[in-house]
Amino acid sequence: MTHTTDILVHRYLQESGPGAAIGIMQANHLLHYQGYGLASLEWQTPIRPNTVFRIASLTKQFTTTAILMLQMQGKLHLEDSLLTHLPECPENWQNIRIRHLLTHTSGLENVADMPDFQMQASHDLTLQEVITLFEGIPLRFEPGTDFYYGNSGYHLLGLIIERLTGMSYEEHIRSAIFEPLGMKQSFFQQTTPIIPRRASGYITTANSIMPAPLLSTVATHSSGAIESTLNDLVIWERATREHALLDAAAQNLMLTPTTLSDGRQVAYGLGWAFSNYRGKAVACHGGWSTGYRSLIARFLEDDLTIIILSNHRDFAIERITLELAAQYIDFPLLTRQALSQEISSFKKVIGSYNLAGAPTSSRIEITGRDQRILLRRGQRETVLFPVSETEFVPETNHDVAYRFAEERDGAFHSLTITYPLHFSIAKRQIQATLASPF
């Protein structure tokens, strides 16, 4: 199987370019464990299982675990008001619970999308300096009523951890998680600037591989500042499966989808997102930083886990994960039956939708023409066909689904785009016309 995996991986990268460290586990047994490509193009250093990568938002799993450990110790409860632990917070945050921070349902603006934060991306902002950037911004919605993925809530969780433990976030994670588990190759950039075997990050620009822009990960703190290796993430995966730090109830809570106040369910738990690939349930979480990608994907029914760390921003990490999984799982062919209905009956989906945190160029336009539903994003146009009154799939890729919800005044106001290993949510642009073009 290793030979087949090598052939598959080399279709996506060159030995002389940036690459990835890949681990495959089934029933807690390590099936594949190897590095591909170069950790440094300048020094021609190969990637190994002990090569250090930025794992970006995979940091959120460690922050979540630390919070749940504090709950097990009786130091907090997920239903505590944010102001219970951070009384200096703005008064309009009084309805935010710790659970809302963990599940991205707090309504907080995502500080990572704010121009003030992006302008200071090369600076080592303190945790309090980051929080100051968004604490005066009005909430996007009432806590618990909607979902909006972002980093702000996890910065506040990091501050709660510091208040309750009397230690810095990185000191607590190291003493409570890394050291007990034997994760000796996991670091925080802000406290360990010289890290042996650290991979350099790269991007592709105009078909050429270039060093990634120099950005500090310090400012991401408890939402994304951890760097780690395939070695240590295999330890981490085993620890979460064996309840080494959390009891079964707390661990299962991480893998439970979030229910909003109106009963809608969001495919995100506590540090884990959920999807369904060709009938197979998947729990996963990824990370993205300039020059780096990371992903842990669990195919639950088949007890298969794939871990990938890459030092190339443009590495097709989700696509290769699915192809690797197909070596061990017999995925059924996916066919969907189009709903037989007059296309004019779908006028409720027509309009403009804005992806949260995305630039204007990423706006999604749903239109109708020649008895077809069309999706336009930038210059790309895709034909959609309906499989239900609220769900559409691209004509050429049935693994992606567009699900509409929040019907008001004869129109849908929310669009969830579900990919095999992640999802995005877009909201209707209020100014968009609801008139049918048919």
DOKEGU-365927 format. One line per field, with one value per residue: residue in one letter; x, y, z of N, C-alpha, C in turn; residue number from 1. Coordinates in steps of 0.02 Angstrom, whole numbers. Atoms other than C-alpha are relative to their C-alpha. Example, Ala and Ser with C-alpha at 12.3 -4.5 7.8 and 13.67 -1.06 7.14 Angstrom:
DOKEGU-365927
drenmar: A/S
n_px: 45/-42
n_py: -59/-59
n_pz: 0/-3
ca_px: 615/684
ca_py: -225/-53
ca_pz: 390/357
c_px: 45/-39
c_py: 60/55
c_pz: 0/37
palo: 1/2
//
This chain:
DOKEGU-365927
drenmar: M/T/H/T/T/D/I/L/V/H/R/Y/L/Q/E/S/G/P/G/A/A/I/G/I/M/Q/A/N/H/L/L/H/Y/Q/G/Y/G/L/A/S/L/E/W/Q/T/P/I/R/P/N/T/V/F/R/I/A/S/L/T/K/Q/F/T/T/T/A/I/L/M/L/Q/M/Q/G/K/L/H/L/E/D/S/L/L/T/H/L/P/E/C/P/E/N/W/Q/N/I/R/I/R/H/L/L/T/H/T/S/G/L/E/N/V/A/D/M/P/D/F/Q/M/Q/A/S/H/D/L/T/L/Q/E/V/I/T/L/F/E/G/I/P/L/R/F/E/P/G/T/D/F/Y/Y/G/N/S/G/Y/H/L/L/G/L/I/I/E/R/L/T/G/M/S/Y/E/E/H/I/R/S/A/I/F/E/P/L/G/M/K/Q/S/F/F/Q/Q/T/T/P/I/I/P/R/R/A/S/G/Y/I/T/T/A/N/S/I/M/P/A/P/L/L/S/T/V/A/T/H/S/S/G/A/I/E/S/T/L/N/D/L/V/I/W/E/R/A/T/R/E/H/A/L/L/D/A/A/A/Q/N/L/M/L/T/P/T/T/L/S/D/G/R/Q/V/A/Y/G/L/G/W/A/F/S/N/Y/R/G/K/A/V/A/C/H/G/G/W/S/T/G/Y/R/S/L/I/A/R/F/L/E/D/D/L/T/I/I/I/L/S/N/H/R/D/F/A/I/E/R/I/T/L/E/L/A/A/Q/Y/I/D/F/P/L/L/T/R/Q/A/L/S/Q/E/I/S/S/F/K/K/V/I/G/S/Y/N/L/A/G/A/P/T/S/S/R/I/E/I/T/G/R/D/Q/R/I/L/L/R/R/G/Q/R/E/T/V/L/F/P/V/S/E/T/E/F/V/P/E/T/N/H/D/V/A/Y/R/F/A/E/E/R/D/G/A/F/H/S/L/T/I/T/Y/P/L/H/F/S/I/A/K/R/Q/I/Q/A/T/L/A/S/P/F
n_px: 41/-45/-20/58/6/-54/18/55/-25/-46/40/17/-59/-64/-49/-43/39/29/38/46/-8/65/10/65/11/64/8/-56/-63/-30/-7/-45/-33/-55/-6/-10/-21/-53/16/-33/-25/-65/-51/14/11/61/51/2/54/-16/-3/47/42/54/63/52/63/2/-11/65/14/-36/35/62/-16/-18/61/38/-36/17/68/-3/-29/48/-21/46/51/10/57/-17/-3/-68/-16/-18/-72/-32/50/-15/23/57/64/40/-22/24/37/-46/-21/-62/18/5/-68/-26/37/4/69/2/16/-59/-33/-62/-54/-47/24/2/-57/-49/-40/-39/-54/-51/-10/-70/-19/15/51/17/69/44/0/44/69/18/18/69/47/47/40/65/8/33/66/8/-34/38/51/-30/-69/-47/-66/-50/-52/8/23/-55/-44/30/-10/-69/-5/33/-47/-53/28/16/-59/-55/-57/12/33/-48/-26/51/7/-60/-1/61/13/-59/-44/30/7/-65/-5/-62/-17/53/-28/34/-50/-18/-46/-56/-9/-46/29/-35/36/61/8/15/63/-4/61/-9/19/-14/-28/-67/0/-34/6/60/-14/-18/53/-6/57/9/64/55/4/38/40/-39/-72/-40/-37/-6/-26/40/-12/40/72/20/9/61/58/10/21/70/39/-6/23/-58/7/71/40/37/55/-28/-26/58/27/-37/22/73/17/30/69/14/58/61/2/-43/-62/-61/-47/-60/7/-50/-64/8/54/28/24/19/-28/28/33/-44/-6/-69/-14/-64/-16/-60/-32/-31/-41/-36/-54/9/66/3/66/14/66/20/56/21/25/-54/-53/-59/-20/-55/-31/-45/-29/-35/-31/19/67/45/3/70/0/63/6/-44/27/54/-29/-34/52/29/-41/18/72/36/51/48/9/52/47/56/56/25/70/40/42/-11/-56/23/20/-59/-20/-19/-72/-31/-26/-72/-18/-68/-34/-26/-71/-31/2/58/-9/23/72/33/61/44/45/35/-2/16/27/-53/-27/-71/-39/-59/-48/-52/12/19/72/14/71/24/67/30/15/58/20/-49/-69/-22/-68/-27/15/-58/-33/54/-27/10/72/20/62/29/40/24/47/39/25/-3/-68/-48/-49/-62/-24/-55/-34/-30/-50/-11/-36/11/59/0/68/8/63/28/-11/68/19/11/68/29/42/-20/-22/25
n_py: -60/-57/-17/-32/-67/-42/-20/-47/-63/-32/-33/-67/-39/22/13/-58/-57/9/63/15/59/34/58/33/45/35/36/-20/27/-43/36/-36/-50/-18/-67/-7/-66/-35/-47/-62/2/-33/45/68/43/40/4/62/-2/-46/-68/-43/-42/-37/37/-51/8/61/-24/-5/63/-2/-48/32/51/-34/-26/57/24/-46/16/62/-18/-43/-70/-37/40/-25/-47/-62/-62/-24/-51/32/9/-60/-52/-63/2/-45/22/34/70/34/61/49/54/33/46/-39/-13/63/23/-55/-25/-57/-62/-43/-11/38/-48/15/-32/-72/-34/-20/59/20/-49/13/73/17/-19/48/-29/38/23/-57/-46/29/-7/-71/-16/17/-6/-55/14/30/71/13/28/18/63/62/0/13/25/-40/25/-52/10/-43/38/41/-45/-10/63/-1/-45/34/50/-34/-25/54/40/-41/12/-20/54/50/37/47/53/42/40/40/44/25/39/65/45/13/-36/-37/-38/-50/-63/-64/-41/-59/16/40/-23/45/66/47/38/-35/-7/-65/-1/-22/-12/-1/-63/0/66/8/9/-55/1/-35/-63/8/-21/27/38/-17/-34/47/26/60/20/27/-12/60/35/70/49/60/42/-20/4/70/6/-37/38/58/-23/-18/61/41/-40/-10/-63/-12/60/15/-48/-63/13/5/-67/-32/29/-9/-61/-55/-18/-71/-13/14/71/17/34/-21/56/-17/15/-37/14/48/-10/64/4/67/11/59/42/15/-56/-23/-54/-26/-71/-20/-62/-36/-58/-17/47/65/31/58/32/66/24/67/32/31/69/45/-8/-20/-70/-24/-61/-28/-65/-21/-66/-33/-27/21/73/23/43/36/47/58/37/43/52/47/38/48/60/43/0/11/-52/13/-52/-46/-24/-36/-7/-68/-8/-17/-57/-59/-38/-64/8/-8/-70/-20/4/-50/-58/-5/25/-18/47/-33/-13/3/-63/-10/41/68/0/52/-23/53/-27/48/-15/57/54/30/-38/-10/-30/-36/-23/-30/11/70/13/71/19/38/29/10/67/-12/-70/-42/24/3/25/-17/50/42/22/13/2/-67/-14/-69/7/-64/1/-64/-29/-57/-46/31/10/29/-50/32/51/40/38/57/37/63/-5/-63/-34/-73/-29/-66/-32/-40/-72/-28/-43/39/5/66/12/57/-18/48
n_pz: 0/-2/68/32/-30/27/68/-6/-27/48/51/-23/-18/27/-53/-5/-23/-67/-2/-54/-42/3/-42/8/-56/-1/-63/-42/26/49/63/45/-42/44/25/72/20/-37/-54/20/69/2/-27/25/-59/10/-52/-39/-50/-54/25/-35/43/-32/8/5/-38/-40/-69/-34/-35/-64/-42/-21/-50/-62/-30/-26/-60/-55/-21/-39/-65/-36/1/43/32/67/1/-35/38/11/-50/-64/-3/27/-17/32/69/14/-28/50/4/-60/17/29/-44/21/55/62/23/27/58/49/1/-46/35/3/64/5/-1/54/61/-9/30/-51/-17/58/8/-51/3/-11/-68/-54/-44/-60/-1/-16/57/51/-24/4/69/17/-56/10/60/-17/16/64/-16/-71/-13/3/52/66/0/39/-19/-7/-52/-59/-58/-26/-37/-65/-37/-24/-57/-56/-24/-38/-63/-46/-18/-23/44/69/39/24/-57/-22/50/-4/-62/-8/58/35/-42/-20/57/31/63/-10/61/10/-24/10/31/-39/-56/26/69/36/-5/44/52/21/72/27/36/70/37/72/31/72/16/-30/-72/-33/-73/-24/-35/-70/-45/-67/-25/-70/-10/2/-68/-15/58/56/-5/-14/52/-22/48/9/-60/-58/15/-9/-73/-16/24/-44/-66/3/7/-61/-57/-44/-37/-12/-4/61/9/25/67/44/7/54/63/4/37/-38/15/-11/-42/38/16/56/-21/35/4/-38/-71/-39/30/55/49/21/68/21/67/33/-49/-57/-46/-10/-47/24/-10/37/-18/56/-15/61/13/-34/-5/-45/-1/-31/23/-25/33/-63/6/19/-50/37/-10/42/-25/50/-12/61/0/63/-8/54/3/4/-59/-7/55/-11/-57/24/42/-46/-35/46/2/-56/-7/63/5/55/50/-22/52/-28/46/3/-17/58/-19/41/-26/-27/-70/-42/0/-68/-8/43/-35/-15/-66/-20/-44/-60/-1/67/37/44/59/-15/-6/39/34/24/51/41/71/44/-41/-40/-57/11/-54/24/-52/41/71/10/-3/-10/4/-57/6/-66/-25/-43/6/-34/12/70/9/66/51/13/-62/-48/-68/-29/-6/-18/-39/-16/-62/-27/47/-25/52/66/23/-46/-20/-20/46/-25/52/-34/38/-36/-63/-35/24/-4/-6/30/-17/54/1/-10/56/60/23/-6/58/40/66/49
ca_px: 0/148/202/26/20/189/128/-31/61/190/49/24/201/380/523/619/478/387/289/200/212/73/11/-128/-201/-336/-402/-260/-128/-8/-21/80/203/312/375/376/463/573/560/680/704/852/944/867/814/691/528/526/396/489/484/397/252/133/-32/-133/-316/-282/-226/-412/-421/-291/-380/-544/-465/-390/-561/-646/-510/-546/-730/-689/-589/-740/-656/-783/-938/-976/-1137/-1045/-1068/-910/-921/-907/-725/-686/-790/-702/-778/-904/-1079/-1153/-1056/-1154/-1257/-1103/-1072/-909/-998/-1032/-846/-803/-934/-915/-1092/-1048/-1080/-906/-824/-677/-524/-421/-530/-512/-401/-319/-264/-205/-103/-10/10/200/196/196/34/-4/-164/-239/-188/-280/-437/-434/-450/-623/-698/-780/-859/-1047/-1097/-1149/-1297/-1367/-1261/-1323/-1432/-1309/-1137/-989/-817/-678/-531/-596/-688/-533/-428/-551/-541/-352/-373/-496/-368/-236/-351/-402/-231/-121/-8/17/-83/73/139/-26/-43/135/114/-64/-58/111/215/92/69/254/229/410/408/265/302/239/328/322/420/533/586/727/647/751/690/558/492/494/328/298/165/138/133/120/161/321/354/403/441/283/272/347/201/202/94/113/-43/-148/-112/-243/-331/-181/-5/49/182/197/254/175/258/167/-1/-3/21/-119/-238/-210/-232/-401/-460/-401/-471/-298/-346/-535/-665/-777/-920/-810/-727/-897/-952/-816/-891/-1071/-1141/-1201/-1386/-1436/-1574/-1701/-1662/-1551/-1399/-1224/-1093/-969/-941/-799/-641/-709/-810/-919/-961/-1024/-925/-1022/-1121/-973/-972/-814/-751/-611/-523/-396/-277/-213/-71/28/137/63/-86/-140/-282/-342/-485/-572/-681/-784/-871/-708/-601/-478/-382/-274/-155/-70/48/113/229/144/-7/-77/-59/-222/-237/-422/-417/-268/-348/-500/-392/-287/-445/-509/-363/-437/-623/-740/-834/-993/-1022/-1126/-1278/-1413/-1584/-1638/-1802/-1932/-2008/-2031/-1872/-1973/-2026/-1848/-1849/-1825/-1640/-1608/-1496/-1323/-1241/-1088/-967/-920/-749/-721/-680/-813/-738/-794/-977/-1093/-1227/-1372/-1468/-1585/-1569/-1642/-1735/-1574/-1508/-1335/-1204/-1074/-920/-799/-784/-833/-1010/-1081/-1246/-1342/-1483/-1604/-1610/-1740/-1827/-1681/-1530/-1436/-1279/-1161/-1200/-1022/-980/-1110/-992/-1027/-1198/-1278/-1410/-1525/-1610/-1687/-1835/-1913/-2022/-2020/-1831/-1692/-1568/-1433/-1329/-1220/-1093/-1043/-882/-820/-708/-767/-913/-940/-1090/-1147/-1285/-1402/-1354/-1504/-1499/-1514/-1671/-1788/-1877/-1875/-1776/-1874
ca_py: 0/117/108/154/299/362/363/454/587/619/665/821/872/860/790/951/1063/1093/944/861/741/611/488/360/267/135/62/154/65/169/113/247/374/471/639/698/843/975/1067/1198/1227/1339/1204/1052/981/836/828/695/645/756/911/1056/1144/1282/1194/1356/1324/1147/1245/1263/1078/1107/1262/1167/1023/1142/1222/1053/999/1155/1110/934/1017/1123/1288/1337/1277/1291/1384/1517/1694/1767/1910/1786/1759/1920/2053/2195/2142/2255/2248/2193/2030/1983/1849/1762/1595/1496/1369/1507/1547/1364/1338/1503/1555/1708/1838/1911/1988/1882/1983/1894/1976/2151/2273/2334/2157/2119/2280/2220/2040/2049/2112/2007/2073/2022/1931/2087/2193/2073/2076/2266/2266/2185/2224/2384/2303/2267/2084/2013/1924/1878/1741/1566/1616/1590/1524/1626/1544/1653/1672/1803/1682/1575/1726/1755/1571/1590/1737/1637/1497/1621/1697/1529/1448/1596/1546/1607/1510/1427/1380/1299/1202/1141/1084/1017/936/927/864/733/662/667/791/850/925/1050/1233/1412/1531/1675/1582/1473/1574/1453/1286/1140/1058/1191/1190/1349/1401/1426/1490/1479/1644/1654/1468/1493/1433/1576/1594/1642/1821/1840/1846/1822/1684/1758/1863/1708/1646/1522/1519/1467/1488/1307/1224/1035/879/723/629/732/738/549/554/683/580/426/527/594/420/341/480/516/693/700/574/495/617/770/692/651/830/887/775/834/957/1125/1165/1347/1429/1404/1219/1228/1115/1172/1046/1105/1043/1093/1101/979/1004/870/814/665/600/479/413/405/517/621/725/842/1007/1099/1242/1374/1496/1587/1451/1306/1187/1057/932/792/691/545/432/374/216/143/201/281/441/539/675/791/937/1037/1185/1237/1350/1285/1099/1008/941/895/813/704/658/589/494/420/369/282/161/93/130/69/231/205/298/452/484/610/619/790/851/856/1028/1187/1289/1447/1374/1397/1586/1592/1551/1690/1830/1881/1797/1855/1729/1775/1856/1840/1985/2058/1960/1800/1850/1713/1757/1638/1673/1587/1575/1461/1359/1327/1382/1457/1498/1629/1660/1782/1737/1555/1498/1330/1247/1185/1061/1035/875/950/1117/1178/1082/1097/1013/1063/974/905/874/792/789/974/1030/1203/1206/1354/1399/1540/1572/1744/1854/1730/1709/1607/1710/1582/1471/1331/1260/1086/1013/838/902/1077/1196/1382/1492/1640/1764/1849/2025/2126/2244/2099/2093/1949/1964/1808/1823/1683
ca_pz: 0/34/-148/-206/-83/-144/-324/-274/-173/-309/-428/-323/-280/-341/-239/-274/-210/-45/16/159/305/296/425/403/552/566/729/815/710/607/426/338/406/288/229/48/-36/45/210/139/-46/-8/90/3/171/155/253/389/520/643/531/618/530/579/612/620/667/726/880/918/966/1102/1166/1170/1265/1392/1421/1443/1565/1668/1667/1728/1870/1917/1873/1741/1651/1467/1508/1609/1548/1472/1597/1741/1697/1602/1693/1602/1435/1347/1420/1254/1272/1429/1337/1267/1348/1345/1234/1107/1097/1066/932/837/882/989/854/874/722/659/705/571/437/507/409/571/611/435/430/585/527/541/721/879/953/1131/1170/1247/1097/981/1089/1092/902/904/1075/1013/858/870/871/703/785/955/1034/996/849/705/658/599/599/664/783/905/1019/1036/1086/1227/1275/1286/1404/1512/1523/1580/1712/1785/1786/1828/1684/1507/1377/1306/1478/1524/1361/1379/1560/1547/1374/1288/1432/1500/1324/1280/1137/1135/960/982/1009/1019/904/1027/1162/1054/901/858/822/755/594/560/382/280/203/17/-101/-289/-382/-572/-582/-483/-306/-192/-6/88/153/325/447/634/706/879/857/825/1002/1063/894/788/858/886/779/780/688/618/762/892/802/797/986/996/891/998/1158/1101/1053/1216/1329/1397/1451/1441/1494/1363/1395/1367/1215/1140/1171/1052/918/941/811/877/887/868/970/829/815/662/672/623/566/697/873/990/886/756/597/520/345/249/101/-8/138/258/412/433/579/530/558/454/474/354/376/244/171/271/271/400/414/527/452/539/434/581/519/453/600/480/518/398/459/335/366/218/193/31/43/-121/-84/-128/48/46/-125/-80/87/-3/-128/13/106/-50/-38/123/107/-28/-61/-161/-322/-290/-398/-362/-442/-500/-429/-565/-546/-645/-628/-593/-426/-364/-373/-184/-208/-335/-270/-209/-60/34/107/285/290/102/-14/-128/-272/-184/-187/-248/-374/-401/-562/-681/-869/-1002/-872/-775/-605/-622/-490/-528/-420/-497/-681/-655/-690/-634/-678/-526/-523/-379/-277/-160/-137/-30/-95/-260/-327/-468/-630/-640/-456/-346/-196/-166/-103/-92/45/68/233/335/223/251/141/-2/-9/68/167/209/95/163/41/96/26/70/211/255/237/208/249/146/187/66/19/77/-73/-195/-300/-270/-436/-542/-703/-787
c_px: 43/19/-57/-9/54/-17/-54/26/42/-37/-13/61/62/49/45/-37/-23/-46/-43/25/-68/-1/-69/-6/-68/-2/61/67/25/14/50/26/61/-1/15/22/50/-28/31/26/70/56/-11/-8/-65/-48/1/-60/14/11/-56/-37/-44/-65/-60/-62/-8/16/-66/-18/35/-32/-64/13/18/-62/-40/34/-15/-71/-1/28/-46/17/-43/-53/-14/-58/14/-2/73/20/15/75/39/-47/12/-24/-58/-66/-42/23/-30/-37/44/19/66/-14/-4/68/28/-31/-9/-71/-8/-24/58/26/66/58/49/-20/2/62/54/45/46/58/57/21/73/23/-22/-48/-11/-73/-49/-4/-46/-73/-24/-23/-74/-50/-49/-45/-67/-3/-37/-71/-3/32/-47/-50/27/72/43/71/50/47/-14/-21/56/55/-28/6/71/8/-34/47/55/-26/-10/60/57/63/-15/-32/50/29/-50/-8/60/-3/-59/-10/64/43/-31/-5/67/7/60/19/-54/20/-49/53/23/49/60/13/48/-24/37/-48/-66/-1/-11/-65/6/-70/15/-28/21/37/71/-7/43/-4/-63/19/13/-54/12/-62/-13/-70/-60/-10/-41/-47/43/75/43/35/13/26/-50/9/-48/-75/-26/-11/-66/-62/-14/-25/-74/-44/-1/-21/56/-6/-71/-37/-43/-55/26/26/-58/-32/34/-26/-76/-16/-37/-72/-12/-66/-66/-6/42/65/58/50/67/-13/47/69/-1/-57/-22/-24/-19/24/-25/-28/41/8/74/1/70/11/65/29/33/38/41/59/-10/-73/4/-70/4/-70/-12/-61/-29/-21/56/60/67/14/58/22/48/23/40/30/-10/-72/-49/-3/-73/-14/-65/-7/43/-23/-54/28/38/-52/-29/43/-21/-76/-33/-58/-48/-1/-59/-42/-59/-53/-26/-74/-39/-50/15/54/-23/-20/59/24/22/76/36/24/74/11/73/28/31/76/34/-3/-60/5/-23/-76/-30/-65/-39/-50/-36/1/-15/-22/54/18/75/32/62/42/61/-19/-25/-75/-13/-75/-17/-65/-26/-9/-55/-18/52/72/13/71/24/-12/58/35/-52/26/-6/-75/-9/-68/-24/-45/-20/-45/-41/-22/10/70/41/54/67/16/60/29/39/46/13/32/-4/-65/10/-72/0/-70/-23/18/-68/-22/-18/-74/-26/-45/26/20/-31/-57
c_py: 63/23/37/71/46/25/53/69/37/30/73/42/-30/-9/61/62/-9/-60/-8/-59/-31/-61/-29/-52/-34/-43/10/-28/46/-39/32/61/24/74/0/71/31/47/68/-9/30/-47/-72/-50/-39/4/-69/3/46/72/41/46/44/-39/46/-20/-69/16/1/-65/-2/50/-29/-51/32/27/-57/-31/44/-11/-64/13/46/73/44/-47/31/49/63/59/21/50/-29/-5/59/59/67/3/48/-29/-38/-72/-42/-66/-53/-50/-30/-47/38/14/-63/-19/53/26/61/64/48/6/-40/49/-12/32/76/33/19/-58/-19/48/-12/-73/-20/16/-52/32/-44/-21/57/50/-26/10/72/18/-14/12/57/-10/-31/-73/-7/-27/-16/-68/-60/-5/-15/-24/44/-19/58/-15/37/-38/-40/43/11/-63/-4/44/-31/-53/33/25/-57/-40/41/-9/29/-59/-54/-41/-52/-58/-47/-46/-47/-50/-28/-46/-66/-50/-17/32/48/43/50/64/58/48/57/-14/-40/19/-42/-71/-47/-34/33/8/73/-4/29/10/-6/65/-1/-63/-11/-7/53/-9/39/65/-12/28/-32/-42/15/27/-47/-36/-65/-21/-32/3/-62/-25/-71/-43/-57/-47/18/-3/-71/-15/33/-38/-60/22/18/-62/-41/37/11/63/15/-65/-7/51/66/-8/-4/68/37/-22/4/65/50/12/72/9/-14/-72/-21/-31/23/-57/18/-14/44/-18/-52/23/-68/4/-72/-9/-67/-51/-17/62/16/55/26/72/15/64/31/59/14/-47/-69/-23/-58/-28/-65/-19/-70/-24/-49/-73/-50/7/17/73/17/68/25/69/19/70/36/22/-28/-75/-22/-49/-40/-53/-62/-41/-49/-57/-51/-44/-54/-63/-50/-7/-7/50/-17/56/44/22/33/9/71/1/23/54/58/44/66/-5/9/72/24/-1/56/60/-2/-21/17/-52/38/7/1/68/3/-44/-72/-4/-53/28/-61/31/-56/21/-64/-61/-38/47/4/33/32/23/26/-8/-71/-10/-75/-11/-43/-35/-20/-74/3/74/46/-20/-7/-29/23/-57/-49/-25/-9/-7/66/13/72/-5/69/-6/71/35/55/41/-28/-11/-35/52/-30/-56/-35/-41/-56/-37/-65/8/70/32/75/25/69/26/44/74/34/40/-40/-3/-71/-17/-58/22/-44/30
c_pz: 0/-70/-36/28/-27/-70/1/22/-52/-60/18/20/-31/57/10/23/71/0/60/41/8/45/-11/56/-8/63/45/-22/-55/-63/-47/37/-37/-19/-75/-15/49/53/-15/-70/-4/22/-22/57/-9/59/31/48/58/-25/31/-50/44/-12/1/41/32/73/39/37/68/48/27/55/66/37/31/60/60/24/42/70/40/0/-46/-24/-69/-5/39/-48/-8/54/69/7/-27/12/-33/-72/-11/24/-51/-13/57/-15/-33/53/-25/-58/-67/-29/-34/-67/-54/-8/45/-34/-5/-71/0/-6/-58/-66/3/-30/51/20/-58/-12/49/1/13/71/51/49/61/-5/14/-57/-55/21/-5/-71/-15/57/-9/-61/21/-19/-66/10/74/12/-1/-57/-69/9/-44/23/4/58/65/62/31/33/70/43/27/61/61/29/42/68/51/23/28/-41/-68/-37/-20/57/23/-49/4/62/6/-57/-29/43/23/-58/-32/-69/4/-60/-18/36/-10/-27/45/56/-23/-73/-41/11/-49/-49/-20/-76/-18/-40/-70/-29/-75/-27/-73/-21/25/76/32/76/21/33/74/44/68/17/74/13/-5/66/4/-57/-55/5/10/-64/24/-58/-9/59/56/-14/-1/74/21/-21/44/69/0/-6/64/63/50/43/20/8/-63/-12/-29/-71/-51/-12/-57/-68/-9/-38/44/-23/18/38/-36/-22/-59/26/-45/3/31/73/41/-28/-55/-45/-26/-73/-15/-72/-27/51/61/43/12/53/-19/25/-36/28/-61/27/-63/-9/29/-5/49/0/40/-21/26/-39/52/-6/-14/46/-33/11/-45/26/-54/23/-62/9/-66/6/-51/-8/4/57/7/-55/12/59/-23/-43/43/36/-45/-9/54/8/-69/-4/-57/-50/22/-60/35/-53/3/16/-61/18/-47/31/31/73/47/5/69/11/-38/42/9/72/14/47/58/-5/-67/-33/-46/-61/10/7/-46/-28/-25/-48/-36/-73/-40/40/39/58/-10/61/-30/60/-37/-73/-15/10/2/-5/60/-18/68/16/52/-7/32/-15/-75/-2/-69/-50/-8/63/55/72/36/2/21/33/23/62/18/-51/34/-60/-70/-27/53/16/22/-50/31/-57/35/-48/38/69/33/-27/8/3/-31/18/-58/8/-2/-61/-63/-18/6/-60/-41/-70/-54/-41
palo: 1/2/3/4/5/6/7/8/9/10/11/12/13/14/15/16/17/18/19/20/21/22/23/24/25/26/27/28/29/30/31/32/33/34/35/36/37/38/39/40/41/42/43/44/45/46/47/48/49/50/51/52/53/54/55/56/57/58/59/60/61/62/63/64/65/66/67/68/69/70/71/72/73/74/75/76/77/78/79/80/81/82/83/84/85/86/87/88/89/90/91/92/93/94/95/96/97/98/99/100/101/102/103/104/105/106/107/108/109/110/111/112/113/114/115/116/117/118/119/120/121/122/123/124/125/126/127/128/129/130/131/132/133/134/135/136/137/138/139/140/141/142/143/144/145/146/147/148/149/150/151/152/153/154/155/156/157/158/159/160/161/162/163/164/165/166/167/168/169/170/171/172/173/174/175/176/177/178/179/180/181/182/183/184/185/186/187/188/189/190/191/192/193/194/195/196/197/198/199/200/201/202/203/204/205/206/207/208/209/210/211/212/213/214/215/216/217/218/219/220/221/222/223/224/225/226/227/228/229/230/231/232/233/234/235/236/237/238/239/240/241/242/243/244/245/246/247/248/249/250/251/252/253/254/255/256/257/258/259/260/261/262/263/264/265/266/267/268/269/270/271/272/273/274/275/276/277/278/279/280/281/282/283/284/285/286/287/288/289/290/291/292/293/294/295/296/297/298/299/300/301/302/303/304/305/306/307/308/309/310/311/312/313/314/315/316/317/318/319/320/321/322/323/324/325/326/327/328/329/330/331/332/333/334/335/336/337/338/339/340/341/342/343/344/345/346/347/348/349/350/351/352/353/354/355/356/357/358/359/360/361/362/363/364/365/366/367/368/369/370/371/372/373/374/375/376/377/378/379/380/381/382/383/384/385/386/387/388/389/390/391/392/393/394/395/396/397/398/399/400/401/402/403/404/405/406/407/408/409/410/411/412/413/414/415/416/417/418/419/420/421/422/423/424/425/426/427/428/429/430/431/432/433/434/435/436/437/438
//
